[in-house]
Amino acid sequence: MTGVAGAVGGYVVEPAVADGLDLVAGASARDLDPVRGSGADHVVERGSETAARARELIP
């Protein structure tokens, strides 16, 4: 999921996790800690390898 650090994205995490989804959030380096605190199961730094890192977490 992208945009978790933003206002709307933050509101989407809670119901997604409550519904049992295994959520991988992409975030910029400066937003990694706040996004980790949002409740996302996994957080990867956004960049050219974001999709590959997400696939490693959830094959």
Residue pairs with C-beta under 8 A, 6 or more apart in sequence:
1 9
1 12
1 13
1 16
1 23
1 24
1 25
1 26
1 40
2 9
2 25
2 26
2 46
3 9
4 10
4 12
4 13
4 25
4 26
4 27
4 31
4 35
4 38
4 40
5 27
5 28
5 31
5 34
5 35
5 38
10 38
13 23
13 25
13 38
13 39
13 40
14 39
16 23
17 23
17 39
17 40
17 41
22 41
22 42
22 58
23 39
23 40
23 41
23 42
24 40
24 41
24 42
24 43
24 44
24 54
24 57
24 58
25 35
25 38
25 40
25 42
25 43
25 44
26 43
26 44
26 45
26 46
26 50
26 54
27 34
27 35
27 43
27 44
27 45
27 46
28 45
28 46
29 45
32 43
32 45
35 43
36 43
42 54
42 57
42 58
44 50
44 53
44 54
44 57
45 53
